[in-house]
Amino acid sequence: MAEAILCKHCQSDLRQKVRIPPGWPIPSEKKIGRVGMIIVGITVAITLYLAVGFYVSSTSQDKESMQARDAAEQCREEVDSYSGPAIGKSIIAEVCRKLEDDFRKGLSQVP
């Protein structure tokens, strides 16, 4: 309390001034100013944005969708690079079409 004369813990006299020896840091309260609060707010916002983005990008459906796109792309490349008989190319193209259809049904989106 402001009107206290003795410390309730150690019973020392509170009316005496405390002298700090030279070279010692002066105790002070550090307060975060407006700029500091803005910087802290921006840092927290960026951290949350990155955390949510990482979580969303690592969901299993997103991984499956990426794998489906890769498989469909490899299949298309195989059709494009095939140099054998025309019937072989048409069979590979049909398999690719069925693969893409299955991916669309399973993932509800186009690979």
Beta strands, then each sheet from edge to edge (+ up, - down):
end
